[in-house]
Amino acid sequence: MTSKKSQKSLVELRINGETIEVAFAPHKTLLEVLREDLALTGTKHGCELGECGTCAVLVDGLPVLSCLVLGLEAEGREVTTIEGMATAAGLHPLQDAFADLGAAQCGYCSPAFLLVAKELLEVNPSPNRDEIREALSGNLCRCTGYIKIYEAVELAAARMRGEAVEPATESIYGFEV
Amino acid sequence: MNTIGKPISRVDGKLKVTGSARYSAEFDMPGLCYAVLVQSTIPAGRIAGMDDSLARKAAGVLAVLTPENAQRLPGAEKRLSLLQDNQVYYNGQPVAVVVAEKLEEAHHAASLIKIRYSVSAPKLDFVAGFPSSHPGNHNGEPGDMSWGDVDGALKDSDIKIDQVYTTPIHHHNPMEPHAAIAQWNGDELTVHESAQDISGHRAKLAKLFGVQESNVRLICLFVGGGFGCKGPLWSHVPLAAMAARQVNRPVKIVLERPQMFGPVGARPRTHQRLTVGATREGKLTAIRHEVHAHTSVIEDYLESSAFPTRVMYGCPNVSTIHRIVDLNLGTPTYTRAPGVATGTYALEVAMDELAYKLNMDPLQLRLLNYTENDPQTKLPFTGKHLRDCYTRAAERFGWSNRTREPRSMRDGSQLIGWGVATETYPANRRPASALVRFKPDGRVLVATGTHEIGNGIYTIMIQTAADALNVSPDLIDAQLGDTALPPAPITAGSMTVASVTPAIQTAAERVRTRLLQMAVADSGSPVHDASVDEVDFKDGLIFRKLSPNRSEKLGDFIARNGGQPIEGIAHVEPDETLKQKFASHSFGAVFAEVSVDPDLGPTRVRRVTAVYDVGKVLNEKTARSQFIGGIVWGIGLALHEDSHMDARTGRIVNENLADYHVPVNADIGEIDVSAIDIADTHLNPLGARGIGEIGITGTAAAVANAIYHATGKRIRDLPITPQKLIA
C-alpha cells in the first residue's frame, strides 16, 4: 500500500471555485483526474489526442484541452468545468440558449462548446458569426451541423448585452408563425 | 393538449448543458476496474504464440484474457471476436483483454503482451475481388431485383449514360466512443452500454452466456451519437462481461478513438455502375444499377445502394444488382441512411449527367420522370408530395436564376455552381411497447425501452403522452434506455417515432380508461356513479364533463385509493398488410450552392436548401436539428470523409479525428430546411414517417452536381477533394 501511495501526488486543485485536495498518479491528465478521480463527468472524453475539443475546460479562464494537460499542471490555477457554469442565480445564458435552441443534440460535445463560448463572450460580448466560428473551430460536433450552436451563442450574447431578444420565429414549414 | 407539431424545447436540454446527463461510461460502482483491448496487427492468419507473462506481473493487473484461457462460449457468432480461437480475420481484431485496477495500468500491461503471428495472404484488393463476389440481401430484402427488359430498352435508347461512381469506407465516429460497464451478480448480468438496441443486445448477451434474457439488464440513458455503429452488438461488450465474470468485479471498457476504426463497423466501400437510357425528350427508358460493396470475411453485410433506384423515378425497365466482396476488414454495418446515402449519390449524379446530355434543366428532367406510384410494385404511396418539395425548394433557393452552362457563374475569382438532387428514405415501423403510469404524487410517467441518441425522443414521448392524456407536458416524466422497461425496437432506420408513439398512445388510452373506471366506482370520488363516458381527465383533474367544477386531483384520488400507481401497458404491432396495399417512403428535394477556387481546388458549400415530405413533423425544433445534421453528413460524404486503408496491412491509416475529416464548422454555410406538413396516417396514427436519415440522402449528389456546374469537372469518386479538382 505504501509503495502505491508514494506513486500518487497530493495536489490542491481549484475547481469551480472550490479548493479540493486530490491524490492521483502524476502522469494522469486533467481529463482523467476530473472524470475518474473527481467524478466530474460533465467533461467528456472524445479522442484523448487533442483533435476533437470534446474535453475542453477553462483554466484561468482560457479554454484548454484537458486531455493534453496533466492534472499536476492545474495546481494553483482556477479550473472551470461545465458543472461550474451555472450559478446560484441559475443557468448561464449560454446554457439556456443551448437548451432552448437544440444546440445540444446528443449532448456529448455540448459542455466543451459551452465553456469555449463562455470565454468568447467574456472577451467579445458582440461577436459576429465569423468570430463565433473561429472561437469554436477547435470543437467537433457530429449531430447539429453547428448552425444551432451559432444561433444559441448569438442569442445568449444578445441577452447578456441586455437586449430583449427572442429566438427566431420562422417555423420549419417555411413561414412566420 | 396540443403539443404535437409544436417547437417544444428538448426536455433533456438542461441535463445536457449542465453536464448532468450521464452517458454509459459515467457510472461508478464499488470495485470498478478497467479493461483494455489488445488488437491484431495483421489482417489475416493466426496467432502462433502469445507471451503475456510480463503483462500478468505488471502493477495493478487483475486478469489477462487470451484465446488460451478465455471462457468458452459455445455458439458465439463468428462475427464477434471473443477469443474463442487463434484465427485473425482483420487488422484491429480484439485478440486479448487486459483488466487492471486502473486504466493506465491496463494500458501499460497491454503494451507488454508479445504476439507472434502466422500470416496468411489477406484479401484486401476490392476490385480484384469482383470476380469472386456474391449476391446478398439487406434486412431480408433481396439484393437483386429487376423488371422489364433493360438490355432491350438500352439498345433502343436515344441517349445513354454509362458511368461508374465510387464511395469510400466511412467510419461513424460519434463524439462519444463506444463504452460498456459490465457487472455480474451471480447469474445476473447488468451492462451500461452506449447502444442503439438494448433489447437486441440483451437477447444476444443472454444467448452467449447461456442465461435467461430476464437475467440480463441493459441500461443506456443517453447515447452520445451513434449513426448506426451502436446498433449491432460488437466484441467489446461480451468481452467486458467475460472479464467481469473472471475478476468477479464490475469492468469498464471505453474504446479509444483509433479503436473506432475497425472492430465496430463501417460504411463499406462501393463501386456503382449506372447505365441509364432515355428518349430524346428525356423520358427514362432503362436503368441498370450494379453495385459492388465490401464486407468482412466473417459476416455478410450488404450496402444496398441500388435500393433507391427501385423507387425514385418512373421507368419501365429497371435492373438493380448487388454483389458483395469479402475482404479482411472489420465487418461493415448500417451507417446513416445505409445504402440510400451512397446510392442516391450515384443515381442523382447520373441523372444530372443525363440532363446535360439532353440539354435539359436537371429539375425538369426529374419532374418529367416523376412517379405517382411505386415503380416496382405499382402500389400507391401512403403519401407523396415530392412535387411540392421540388417547387418550394426551387423557389426558396432561387433556382430559376441559374445559368445552365458549366463555369458560367462566378463570384470574383471563385467559380459558383448550383446543383439539385432528389432525396428519399423508406418509412418503416416495428412492434413496440410502452407504459404510462399515473403516480401517487400526481405526476405521469411515460416509459419505453428506446434510446435518446440526440433524436429528441424523450421530448417526443412526453408530447405524445401529453396530447393523448390531455395533461400538460410539465406534469410528465419520460424514462427510456432500460431493458427493465417495455421493449422498443432498435433506434435505426428512421423508425423510432413511427414505432414507439402508437404504443404510448395506446398505453395512455388504457391508463386513462382504467383511471376513469376506478373513479366512477369510488364512492369517495366526486364523479362516483357517473358512467365512464360522462367523466373526463384533463390537466391532472378527474371531473364530470357536464359540471367540471366537481373535480378531484389525480394525486388525491390515488392517495384515497391505496396510494398505488395506476398503469397502462401496451404492445402495438404495425399493420403487416399495409405493405401489400401501399409503398411508404419519405421524399425531399435538395439544392446546393458551392464555390470552387479554380486555382487551388477547395470547395465551399455556401448554402443548401431542402424541403422534405416526411409526413407529420412532431416537433419543429428536433426535426430541424435532424434535417440539418443529415445534410451536414451529406456534405461530409461529398467532400471530406474517407478512411484510407493500407493496401498491405489492411489497417486504416487515418484512424483519428485529425486525419479522418468530419465536417468542421468552417465547412458549413447556410442551411435552410423546411417540411411539408401533411400527416401520413397510414403508417401510424400521428402520421409521422421518421426523419433521422433522409437529410444525408441526395445531398452528396446535389453538392457533386453543383461542383460540375461550377467547374465543368465531373468527379465520380467521392470524396471530391481539392487534389481531384485540380488534377
Interface residues (C-beta under 8 A of the other chain):
Chain A: A25 H27 K28 E32 R35 E36 A39 L40 T41 G42 T43 K44 H45 G46 C47 E48 L49 E51 C52 T54 T81 I82 E83 M85 A86 L91 L94 Q95 D96 F98 A99 D100 L101 G102 A104 Q105 C106 G107 Y108 C109 S110 P111 L114 R133 L136 S137 N139 L140 C141 R142 C143 T144 G145 Y146 I147 K148 I149 Y150 S171 I172 Y173 G174
Chain B: P7 S9 R10 D12 G13 K14 L15 K16 V17 T18 G19 S20 A21 R22 Y23 A25 E26 D28 K102 L103 E104 N173 P174 M175 E176 P177 F222 V223 G224 G225 F227 V254 E256 R257 R392 R396 I453 G454 G456 V611 V617 E620 K621 T622 A623 R624 S625 I628 G629 I631 V632 N656 L657 A658 V662 P663 V664 N665 A666 I668 I671 V673 S674 A675 I676 D677
